[in-house]
Amino acid sequence: MTELEKGPRGLRRGRGARERIVSASQRLFRDQGINTTGMDQLCAAAEVSKRTLYQHFSGKDELIAECLRRFDPDILPEVFDRTDLTPRERLLAAFEVHAPLCPFIAAAVEIPDPGHPARVLARDYKIGFAARLADAAREAGAADPERLGEQLALLLDGASARGRVLNADAFATATAIAAVLIDDAIPAAADRI
């Protein structure tokens, strides 16, 4: 029996209940927000009783953190680990696969406590994501890879937030801006890597 099949006290739980709870939570948090999603609604969507939900999660805070832990845990490996793309192409590809609204941004906006587990996960994810961008920028030959990584991370986050506010795709514009930033940061000879 895996840890996933056990509740917080190590007891075996119903078949698939934990996964249904997490899946329903991810969907509801994304569609309507964390604060407006109630526990009764989560239970109904996951088809579990409140008792079952609380056997798997001590409360909503733990559930929010679990949803974030499961989102893209390897920080977009499908982009950063691709060997068929040049480092420059990998930097631009991050704009093609980024979620319309980053759940880490959504959690940070809705949860004011900087010590909340979800806020800590959001901060760590954003730092790690910028570091992955900086690594790709370094590999591409950027003169200041940390700066380029931070610029691209900020641009992605801005496109995510703007797209959500305007209910429109902001990533095409962000990708065009990213191409200019990348071309300015990478010497012409390094771009051939």
C-alpha positions as CSV (number, residue, x, y, z in Angstrom):
1,M,0.0,0.0,0.0
2,T,1.4,3.4,-1.0
3,E,1.3,6.5,1.1
4,L,-1.2,7.9,-1.4
5,E,-3.7,5.2,-0.4
6,K,-3.4,6.2,3.3
7,G,-5.0,9.0,5.2
8,P,-3.1,11.2,7.7
9,R,-3.2,8.6,10.4
10,G,-1.8,5.9,8.1
11,L,-5.1,4.0,7.8
12,R,-6.2,2.6,4.4
13,R,-8.9,4.7,2.8
14,G,-11.6,4.2,0.1
15,R,-10.6,3.4,-3.4
16,G,-9.6,6.6,-5.3
17,A,-11.2,9.0,-2.8
18,R,-8.0,11.0,-2.3
19,E,-7.4,11.3,-6.0
20,R,-11.0,12.4,-6.6
21,I,-10.7,15.0,-3.9
22,V,-7.4,16.4,-5.3
23,S,-8.8,16.3,-8.9
24,A,-12.0,18.1,-8.0
25,S,-10.1,20.6,-5.9
26,Q,-7.7,21.4,-8.7
27,R,-10.6,21.9,-11.1
28,L,-12.7,24.0,-8.7
29,F,-9.8,26.1,-7.5
30,R,-8.8,26.9,-11.1
31,D,-12.3,27.6,-12.3
32,Q,-13.7,29.6,-9.4
33,G,-10.9,30.4,-7.1
34,I,-9.7,29.0,-3.8
35,N,-11.6,31.2,-1.4
36,T,-14.9,30.8,-3.1
37,T,-14.7,27.0,-3.2
38,G,-16.3,25.6,-0.1
39,M,-15.7,22.2,1.5
40,D,-19.3,21.1,0.9
41,Q,-18.8,21.9,-2.8
42,L,-15.5,20.0,-2.9
43,C,-17.1,17.0,-1.3
44,A,-20.0,17.0,-3.8
45,A,-17.7,17.3,-6.8
46,A,-15.4,14.6,-5.5
47,E,-18.3,12.4,-4.5
48,V,-17.0,11.9,-1.0
49,S,-18.4,12.6,2.5
50,K,-16.9,15.4,4.6
51,R,-15.7,12.7,6.9
52,T,-13.7,11.1,4.1
53,L,-12.3,14.4,3.0
54,Y,-11.0,15.1,6.5
55,Q,-9.6,11.5,6.8
56,H,-7.4,12.4,3.8
57,F,-6.7,16.1,4.6
58,S,-6.6,17.8,7.9
59,G,-8.2,20.9,6.3
60,K,-8.4,23.1,3.3
61,D,-4.9,24.5,3.8
62,E,-3.4,21.0,3.4
63,L,-5.5,20.3,0.4
64,I,-4.5,23.6,-1.3
65,A,-0.8,22.8,-0.7
66,E,-1.3,19.2,-2.1
67,C,-2.9,20.6,-5.3
68,L,0.1,22.9,-5.8
69,R,2.6,20.2,-5.1
70,R,1.1,18.1,-7.9
71,F,1.1,20.9,-10.4
72,D,4.1,20.7,-12.6
73,P,6.4,19.3,-10.0
74,D,9.5,19.2,-12.3
75,I,9.1,22.8,-13.5
76,L,8.1,22.1,-17.1
77,P,10.5,19.2,-17.9
78,E,8.8,18.8,-21.3
79,V,10.5,22.1,-22.3
80,F,13.7,22.3,-20.3
81,D,14.8,18.7,-20.9
82,R,14.1,18.6,-24.7
83,T,17.3,17.8,-26.6
84,D,15.8,18.5,-30.0
85,L,15.6,22.2,-29.3
86,T,18.4,24.7,-28.9
87,P,18.6,26.5,-25.6
88,R,17.2,29.6,-27.2
89,E,14.3,27.5,-28.6
90,R,13.7,26.1,-25.1
91,L,13.4,29.6,-23.7
92,L,10.7,30.5,-26.2
93,A,9.0,27.1,-25.8
94,A,8.3,27.9,-22.2
95,F,5.8,30.5,-23.5
96,E,4.0,27.9,-25.5
97,V,3.2,25.5,-22.7
98,H,2.6,27.8,-19.8
99,A,-0.8,27.5,-18.2
100,P,-3.3,30.3,-18.9
101,L,-3.5,31.1,-15.2
102,C,-0.6,29.9,-13.1
103,P,-2.1,28.2,-10.0
104,F,0.8,29.5,-7.9
105,I,-0.1,33.1,-8.8
106,A,-3.7,32.4,-8.0
107,A,-2.8,30.9,-4.7
108,A,-0.5,33.8,-3.8
109,V,-3.2,36.3,-4.6
110,E,-5.9,34.6,-2.6
111,I,-3.8,33.6,0.4
112,P,-2.4,36.7,2.2
113,D,-0.3,34.8,4.8
114,P,3.3,34.5,3.5
115,G,3.9,31.6,5.8
116,H,1.0,29.6,4.5
117,P,2.2,26.2,3.0
118,A,0.7,27.2,-0.4
119,R,2.4,30.5,-0.4
120,V,5.7,28.8,0.5
121,L,5.2,26.4,-2.4
122,A,4.4,29.2,-4.8
123,R,7.5,31.2,-3.8
124,D,9.7,28.1,-4.2
125,Y,8.2,27.2,-7.5
126,K,8.7,30.7,-8.9
127,I,12.3,30.9,-7.7
128,G,12.9,27.4,-9.2
129,F,11.2,28.3,-12.5
130,A,13.4,31.5,-12.9
131,A,16.5,29.4,-12.1
132,R,15.6,26.9,-14.9
133,L,15.1,29.8,-17.3
134,A,18.5,31.2,-16.2
135,D,20.1,27.8,-16.8
136,A,18.8,27.7,-20.3
137,A,19.9,31.3,-20.9
138,R,23.4,30.4,-19.6
139,E,23.5,27.4,-21.9
140,A,22.4,29.7,-24.8
141,G,25.3,32.0,-24.1
142,A,23.5,34.9,-22.5
143,A,25.8,37.6,-21.1
144,D,23.7,37.8,-17.9
145,P,21.7,34.6,-17.7
146,E,20.2,35.3,-14.2
147,R,18.8,38.7,-15.4
148,L,17.4,37.1,-18.6
149,G,15.8,34.3,-16.6
150,E,14.2,36.8,-14.2
151,Q,13.0,38.9,-17.1
152,L,11.4,35.9,-18.9
153,A,9.8,34.7,-15.6
154,L,8.3,38.1,-15.0
155,L,7.0,38.3,-18.6
156,L,5.4,34.8,-18.3
157,D,3.8,35.7,-15.0
158,G,2.6,39.0,-16.4
159,A,1.1,37.3,-19.4
160,S,-0.6,34.8,-17.2
161,A,-2.2,37.5,-15.0
162,R,-3.1,39.8,-17.9
163,G,-4.7,36.9,-19.8
164,R,-6.8,36.1,-16.8
165,V,-7.9,39.6,-16.2
166,L,-8.8,40.3,-19.8
167,N,-10.0,36.8,-20.6
168,A,-7.7,36.8,-23.6
169,D,-4.5,35.1,-24.7
170,A,-1.6,37.3,-23.9
171,F,1.1,34.7,-24.6
172,A,1.5,35.5,-28.3
173,T,2.5,39.1,-27.4
174,A,4.7,37.9,-24.5
175,T,6.4,35.4,-26.9
176,A,7.3,38.2,-29.3
177,I,8.7,40.3,-26.4
178,A,10.6,37.3,-25.1
179,A,12.2,36.8,-28.6
180,V,13.5,40.5,-28.5
181,L,14.8,40.0,-24.9
182,I,16.6,36.8,-25.8
183,D,18.1,38.2,-29.0
184,D,19.4,41.2,-27.1
185,A,20.9,39.0,-24.4
186,I,22.5,36.4,-26.5
187,P,25.4,37.3,-28.8
188,A,24.9,36.3,-32.4
189,A,27.6,33.7,-32.3
190,A,26.2,32.0,-29.2
191,D,22.7,31.7,-30.9
192,R,24.1,29.0,-33.2
193,I,24.5,26.6,-30.3
